[in-house]
Structures are given as structure tokens and as C-alpha cells.
Amino acid sequence: MNKLKITILAGVFAACFLLASCKNSGTPATSAPPVSPTAPVESPSISAEVPTATPDEPTPPAAPGIGVATDGWVLTYKGADIYLGSKLDDLIAKVGEPTGRHETADCAFGAVGYTIDFRDSSTYLRLTTTQFDGVDCIMTIEFMDDSVKTNEGLQLGDSADKVKEALGEPQETQDTIWKYIKGGTSLWITVEGAEITNVQYFYDAAVTE
């Protein structure tokens, strides 16, 4: 009888041990929480402003075909500076219409030329022009009487000594003509009998001998 009790108790303990083992082994492992995919990191956009190239402002030529001799001899007439190679129309806009215009042949450029007179009760000046692309450009200036003076104060009838005082010795001479060369232009002063008998300004390309 005692043996039977012992056997039953041993069976009960064994059953309890197996039951406890089954519970421990059936416990599921704790799983890590799902990792959410990382959203792509957007780089900050940098907008580089590219400067827009501005085209250079066109510089219109003073006269088509030739350049204005701004470094050459200048004559101031009725408050207007006359540059050789400049447009005749620019001068007219400042001093008024010429009193005479005659077509001539331009031997130096082989183009249409004109003789232009500005004459009134106090002054008498003559210009010659050449057309480039239909634009009349001033090629020569000539004093027609003693009513006009150079910017250095010389006029027809002045003495040869006064010329040298104002301009110095000429760079070139040809018979009675004293030539003063400056910036692509020439000032020709004719001296006869120790006085000035003619004054002319030339755009050098128009000078012919």
C-alpha cells in the first residue's frame, strides 16, 4: 500500500514538471518593432542666378567710311567746333544752312563731293565735302577773306612773324606754303610778301599735290 502511494506521488510530480516545462518552452520570443523605411532626405535646392549678359551698346560712327579727326586741327566758327571728317549736317544744325552748294569731283576718294559756302555780312568760309554712304563729311576748310580767324588768332593779312609766334616753325614747306601737321590733319598757311594770303585745313587723306 505504501509503495502504491509513493508511485502515485512520483507520477504526479513528474506530470507537474512536464507541464511547467511545456509552458516555458511555448513562450514566444519578443520580436523587435518593425522598422519604418527612412524617407529620402532632400538636399536643399540652391538656385544660382546666372547673370544675363548685356550686349555692349553700339557706338555709332561719327561719319560712315572715315573717322573724325578729333586730335587734329579744329576751327571754331560761330561757336561751333568744326572737326575734319565730321558730318556737314552736324555743323548746319549749329550754324544754319550754307549760302552756296556746288557739286564737284573728289579726286582723293573718287566719290561725290561738294563745295559749301558759309557767307554772310561778317564772315566768309568755304568747305569741301565728300559723300560716304550718302553722308556729306567735311574734308577741307578755307578762309575766303580776313573775317575768319584760326583758333590761334591768325587771319589773312597777318605777318609771317605772327605765324611763327603762334605755331612755331612749320614741319614742312612747299614753295610759299607752310604746313603744320597734327592728328591726321594739316594746316596750310600761304605766306607771300611776308604776310598770310591763304589759310586751308585738310583732312590728310584729301591732300593732293
Sequence and secondary structure as in RCSB ss.txt:
>XXXX:A:sequence
MNKLKITILAGVFAACFLLASCKNSGTPATSAPPVSPTAPVESPSISAEVPTATPDEPTPPAAPGIGVATDGWVL
TYKGADIYLGSKLDDLIAKVGEPTGRHETADCAFGAVGYTIDFRDSSTYLRLTTTQFDGVDCIMTIEFMDDSVKT
NEGLQLGDSADKVKEALGEPQETQDTIWKYIKGGTSLWITVEGAEITNVQYFYDAAVTE
>XXXX:A:secstr
 HHHHHHHHHHHHHHHHHHHHHHHHT                                   SBTTB   TTS EE
EETTEEEETTSBHHHHHHHH   SEEEEEEETTTTEEEEEEEEE SS EEEEEEEEETTEEEEEEEEE STT   
TTS  TT BHHHHHHHH S SEEETTEEEEEETTEEEEEEEETTEEEEEEEEEGGG   
